[in-house]
Amino acid sequence: QILTWRSTDVSKCAVRGRNSDECYNYIKVLVPRNDETLFACGTNALNPACRNYRLRTLEQVGQELLGQARCPFESRQSNVGVFAGGHFYSATVTDFQASDAVIYRSLGGEGRPVLRTVKYDSKWLREPHFLHAVEYGNYVYFFFSEIAVEHTGAGKVVYSRVARVCKNDSGGSSRVLDRHWTSFLKARLNCSVPGDTFFYFDVLQSLTSVLQINQRPAVVGVFTTQTNSIPGSAVCGFYLDDIERVFNGKFKEQKNSDSVWTPVPEEHVPEPRPGSCAGEGSASSYSSSVQFPDSVLSFIKTHPLMDESVSAINSQPLITSTASRYKLTQIVVDTAAGPHKNRSVVFLGSEDGRVLKILTGTQANSSRLLEDISVFSPTQCSGERGVLGLELDKEHHALFVAFSSCIIRVPLSRCAQHGTCKRKMHYIGPYEKKKIPKIFLQLFFYNSIFSGLHFKC
């Protein structure tokens, strides 16, 4: 089936002075709302809009919704979105100029108000590039990179972050943080090579959903060096309980614009602990965040940043790549590879159209490169060579690689590329004893999600 959703008000888009390509409808949100409904949002000629569709028939359900704060205005503006507890959690920009970045909750009906981050406050968000959102436990986590407000050196430096909000957050009082998050906390993700001087990979490019590493929930991401630094990439994993430990640690503050950032002394932190979910921990006696004392709400409004950064698993990258001038861009992980489903294989996309297949080990520095595949095909694709998305199809034993103008299917096992299967099995291991069925898939939406492509009909 093919679903067509064209832009409206193209004439208004054209007079705004933007490139005419931006007047198409770029699909930027495509997430399941429930088992029966698909939620989609598009830029709609710089006038974002959202729709609900039946999953089975792709028939539109209900009226079109405003997309502001749920979908960006332009194709290249970043955004993430996820449904959790019936609410839509989004991170994007709310205005045409992209000056107001926001983490936003909406569409929940009665019971929980619409909430957002504080507007135009660089302590909360500073030119963020949103990468991923995931629901886990009582929280929704957002992963992004942004200009580091705590960096005191010359120039702008990008840090990678994880932020957290409580799903039961009801906003603050009418005096402080009314209709704003009371549980918003953020911390730096530390992906670095240890030594006398740490070598940092500060810019998050791609992240997995929650998976199990050593029987502990974790996420794994691709990080790169700063744009003005030597090119380099790394893969770092982070345990969710390590993230929570940092969120339960010390806060960071800057007493005035000329002072350095320092930890907040524990005796200066009010009770219940700022950032707590109502009904839990030190806030167990509060049924709603609206009831929090103004001192707690005022503190979290000015202190959303944690002092400590989140250390990577084993305090170092799982994989590093500094020999190539092409950075890594995307990641997907198969944690159940091999005949016994007990091996982990990492697939990494790169700027130059390659996919690296890496078998990870249980010990530090034990990962092994299995295959380096040149996937980009000039005969099938046009435009840029960078890998914009990876999607693993375990059922059909294939990896789908998204570029700006095409999607290419790569079998997980590729005996024919390495002589006999016997030789190949010794070389690549986890996938070679499986049979690959032929499949034909309609992938209408993939390009739009990964790269913001439009489809001309």
LINNOR-V134445 format. One record per residue. N is the residue number from 1. RES is the residue in one letter. SS is DSSP state (~ for helix, > for strand, _ for the rest). PHI is phi in whole degrees, 0 to 359 (none if undefined). Layout:
n & res & ss & phi
N & RES & SS & PHI
N & RES & SS & PHI
This chain:
n & res & ss & phi
1 & Q & _ & none
2 & I & _ & 238
3 & L & _ & 251
4 & T & _ & 250
5 & W & _ & 223
6 & R & _ & 270
7 & S & _ & 291
8 & T & _ & 246
9 & D & _ & 55
10 & V & ~ & 298
11 & S & ~ & 297
12 & K & ~ & 294
13 & C & ~ & 297
14 & A & ~ & 296
15 & V & _ & 281
16 & R & _ & 279
17 & G & _ & 84
18 & R & _ & 274
19 & N & _ & 304
20 & S & ~ & 300
21 & D & ~ & 298
22 & E & ~ & 285
23 & C & ~ & 272
24 & Y & _ & 275
25 & N & _ & 257
26 & Y & _ & 272
27 & I & > & 284
28 & K & > & 248
29 & V & > & 230
30 & L & > & 208
31 & V & > & 224
32 & P & > & 290
33 & R & _ & 274
34 & N & _ & 200
35 & D & _ & 292
36 & E & _ & 243
37 & T & > & 235
38 & L & > & 252
39 & F & > & 253
40 & A & > & 229
41 & C & > & 226
42 & G & > & 228
43 & T & _ & 292
44 & N & _ & 51
45 & A & _ & 57
46 & L & _ & 66
47 & N & _ & 222
48 & P & _ & 307
49 & A & > & 218
50 & C & > & 229
51 & R & > & 219
52 & N & > & 251
53 & Y & > & 229
54 & R & > & 288
55 & L & _ & 298
56 & R & _ & 283
57 & T & _ & 250
58 & L & _ & 60
59 & E & _ & 277
60 & Q & > & 293
61 & V & > & 245
62 & G & > & 73
63 & Q & > & 272
64 & E & > & 292
65 & L & > & 248
66 & L & > & 295
67 & G & _ & 260
68 & Q & _ & 301
69 & A & _ & 74
70 & R & _ & 249
71 & C & _ & 215
72 & P & _ & 288
73 & F & _ & 274
74 & E & _ & 235
75 & S & _ & 295
76 & R & _ & 267
77 & Q & _ & 281
78 & S & _ & 281
79 & N & _ & 195
80 & V & > & 219
81 & G & > & 200
82 & V & > & 206
83 & F & > & 269
84 & A & > & 213
85 & G & _ & 61
86 & G & _ & 85
87 & H & > & 255
88 & F & > & 259
89 & Y & > & 258
90 & S & > & 230
91 & A & > & 221
92 & T & > & 193
93 & V & > & 244
94 & T & _ & 255
95 & D & _ & 225
96 & F & _ & 297
97 & Q & _ & 277
98 & A & _ & 60
99 & S & _ & 269
100 & D & _ & 244
101 & A & > & 278
102 & V & > & 211
103 & I & > & 250
104 & Y & > & 224
105 & R & > & 235
106 & S & > & 206
107 & L & _ & 65
108 & G & _ & 266
109 & G & _ & 74
110 & E & _ & 284
111 & G & _ & 112
112 & R & _ & 232
113 & P & _ & 285
114 & V & _ & 293
115 & L & > & 232
116 & R & > & 210
117 & T & _ & 285
118 & V & _ & 293
119 & K & _ & 283
120 & Y & _ & 56
121 & D & _ & 242
122 & S & _ & 292
123 & K & _ & 290
124 & W & _ & 274
125 & L & _ & 216
126 & R & _ & 225
127 & E & _ & 51
128 & P & _ & 285
129 & H & > & 240
130 & F & > & 279
131 & L & > & 242
132 & H & > & 199
133 & A & > & 224
134 & V & > & 214
135 & E & > & 270
136 & Y & > & 205
137 & G & _ & 63
138 & N & _ & 270
139 & Y & > & 233
140 & V & > & 242
141 & Y & > & 256
142 & F & > & 240
143 & F & > & 244
144 & F & > & 199
145 & S & > & 242
146 & E & > & 202
147 & I & > & 293
148 & A & _ & 282
149 & V & _ & 290
150 & E & _ & 274
151 & H & _ & 287
152 & T & _ & 255
153 & G & _ & 281
154 & A & _ & 286
155 & G & _ & 79
156 & K & _ & 268
157 & V & _ & 235
158 & V & > & 266
159 & Y & > & 241
160 & S & > & 267
161 & R & > & 230
162 & V & > & 235
163 & A & > & 241
164 & R & > & 221
165 & V & > & 227
166 & C & > & 279
167 & K & _ & 291
168 & N & _ & 263
169 & D & _ & 298
170 & S & _ & 247
171 & G & _ & 85
172 & G & _ & 269
173 & S & _ & 279
174 & S & _ & 292
175 & R & _ & 264
176 & V & _ & 223
177 & L & _ & 59
178 & D & _ & 297
179 & R & _ & 59
180 & H & > & 233
181 & W & _ & 299
182 & T & _ & 256
183 & S & _ & 245
184 & F & _ & 291
185 & L & > & 228
186 & K & > & 216
187 & A & > & 215
188 & R & > & 281
189 & L & > & 265
190 & N & > & 260
191 & C & _ & 250
192 & S & > & 210
193 & V & > & 268
194 & P & _ & 288
195 & G & _ & 165
196 & D & _ & 301
197 & T & _ & 233
198 & F & _ & 290
199 & F & > & 254
200 & Y & > & 263
201 & F & _ & 249
202 & D & _ & 267
203 & V & > & 252
204 & L & > & 289
205 & Q & > & 249
206 & S & > & 198
207 & L & > & 214
208 & T & _ & 277
209 & S & _ & 283
210 & V & _ & 293
211 & L & > & 224
212 & Q & > & 260
213 & I & > & 233
214 & N & _ & 55
215 & Q & _ & 62
216 & R & > & 233
217 & P & > & 295
218 & A & > & 206
219 & V & > & 234
220 & V & > & 231
221 & G & > & 224
222 & V & > & 263
223 & F & > & 236
224 & T & > & 231
225 & T & _ & 285
226 & Q & _ & 298
227 & T & _ & 297
228 & N & _ & 263
229 & S & _ & 252
230 & I & _ & 295
231 & P & _ & 293
232 & G & _ & 193
233 & S & > & 223
234 & A & > & 209
235 & V & > & 246
236 & C & > & 234
237 & G & > & 250
238 & F & > & 223
239 & Y & > & 285
240 & L & ~ & 294
241 & D & ~ & 289
242 & D & ~ & 291
243 & I & ~ & 298
244 & E & ~ & 296
245 & R & ~ & 299
246 & V & ~ & 294
247 & F & ~ & 293
248 & N & _ & 263
249 & G & _ & 265
250 & K & _ & 281
251 & F & > & 270
252 & K & > & 247
253 & E & > & 214
254 & Q & _ & 235
255 & K & _ & 291
256 & N & _ & 209
257 & S & _ & 295
258 & D & _ & 260
259 & S & _ & 266
260 & V & _ & 280
261 & W & _ & 278
262 & T & > & 224
263 & P & > & 292
264 & V & _ & 278
265 & P & _ & 302
266 & E & ~ & 302
267 & E & ~ & 290
268 & H & ~ & 263
269 & V & _ & 267
270 & P & _ & 287
271 & E & _ & 243
272 & P & _ & 294
273 & R & _ & 304
274 & P & _ & 301
275 & G & _ & 95
276 & S & _ & 287
277 & C & _ & 275
278 & A & _ & 302
279 & G & _ & 87
280 & E & _ & 228
281 & G & ~ & 54
282 & S & ~ & 292
283 & A & ~ & 258
284 & S & _ & 295
285 & S & _ & 274
286 & Y & _ & 253
287 & S & _ & 275
288 & S & _ & 210
289 & S & ~ & 293
290 & V & ~ & 299
291 & Q & ~ & 274
292 & F & _ & 299
293 & P & _ & 300
294 & D & ~ & 300
295 & S & ~ & 296
296 & V & ~ & 290
297 & L & ~ & 294
298 & S & ~ & 294
299 & F & ~ & 294
300 & I & ~ & 291
301 & K & ~ & 295
302 & T & ~ & 255
303 & H & _ & 225
304 & P & _ & 281
305 & L & > & 265
306 & M & > & 276
307 & D & _ & 287
308 & E & _ & 273
309 & S & _ & 268
310 & V & > & 273
311 & S & > & 281
312 & A & _ & 288
313 & I & ~ & 302
314 & N & ~ & 63
315 & S & ~ & 57
316 & Q & _ & 197
317 & P & _ & 296
318 & L & _ & 286
319 & I & > & 216
320 & T & > & 232
321 & S & > & 218
322 & T & _ & 235
323 & A & _ & 277
324 & S & _ & 258
325 & R & _ & 279
326 & Y & _ & 262
327 & K & _ & 277
328 & L & > & 280
329 & T & > & 235
330 & Q & > & 219
331 & I & > & 215
332 & V & > & 214
333 & V & > & 233
334 & D & > & 257
335 & T & > & 268
336 & A & > & 229
337 & A & > & 272
338 & G & _ & 90
339 & P & _ & 298
340 & H & _ & 258
341 & K & _ & 54
342 & N & _ & 237
343 & R & > & 245
344 & S & > & 246
345 & V & > & 240
346 & V & > & 256
347 & F & > & 252
348 & L & > & 235
349 & G & > & 266
350 & S & > & 232
351 & E & _ & 294
352 & D & _ & 257
353 & G & _ & 81
354 & R & > & 253
355 & V & > & 235
356 & L & > & 262
357 & K & > & 249
358 & I & > & 231
359 & L & > & 270
360 & T & > & 271
361 & G & _ & 255
362 & T & _ & 274
363 & Q & _ & 254
364 & A & _ & 297
365 & N & _ & 61
366 & S & _ & 252
367 & S & _ & 288
368 & R & > & 227
369 & L & > & 289
370 & L & > & 268
371 & E & > & 201
372 & D & > & 237
373 & I & > & 253
374 & S & > & 275
375 & V & _ & 266
376 & F & _ & 301
377 & S & _ & 240
378 & P & _ & 300
379 & T & _ & 283
380 & Q & _ & 256
381 & C & _ & 235
382 & S & _ & 232
383 & G & _ & 82
384 & E & _ & 286
385 & R & _ & 270
386 & G & _ & 297
387 & V & _ & 285
388 & L & _ & 258
389 & G & > & 193
390 & L & > & 232
391 & E & > & 226
392 & L & > & 267
393 & D & > & 248
394 & K & _ & 294
395 & E & _ & 300
396 & H & _ & 255
397 & H & _ & 57
398 & A & > & 214
399 & L & > & 242
400 & F & > & 259
401 & V & > & 246
402 & A & > & 259
403 & F & _ & 244
404 & S & _ & 293
405 & S & _ & 230
406 & C & _ & 198
407 & I & > & 232
408 & I & > & 241
409 & R & > & 267
410 & V & > & 239
411 & P & > & 298
412 & L & _ & 290
413 & S & _ & 247
414 & R & _ & 222
415 & C & ~ & 303
416 & A & ~ & 298
417 & Q & ~ & 279
418 & H & ~ & 226
419 & G & _ & 77
420 & T & _ & 288
421 & C & ~ & 296
422 & K & ~ & 297
423 & R & ~ & 296
424 & K & ~ & 294
425 & M & ~ & 298
426 & H & ~ & 293
427 & Y & ~ & 279
428 & I & ~ & 246
429 & G & _ & 76
430 & P & _ & 299
431 & Y & _ & 251
432 & E & _ & 279
433 & K & _ & 266
434 & K & _ & 253
435 & K & _ & 268
436 & I & _ & 258
437 & P & _ & 284
438 & K & _ & 279
439 & I & _ & 225
440 & F & _ & 227
441 & L & _ & 239
442 & Q & _ & 270
443 & L & _ & 241
444 & F & _ & 303
445 & F & _ & 270
446 & Y & ~ & 303
447 & N & ~ & 301
448 & S & ~ & 296
449 & I & ~ & 293
450 & F & ~ & 285
451 & S & ~ & 228
452 & G & _ & 71
453 & L & _ & 284
454 & H & _ & 256
455 & F & _ & 240
456 & K & _ & 280
457 & C & _ & 251
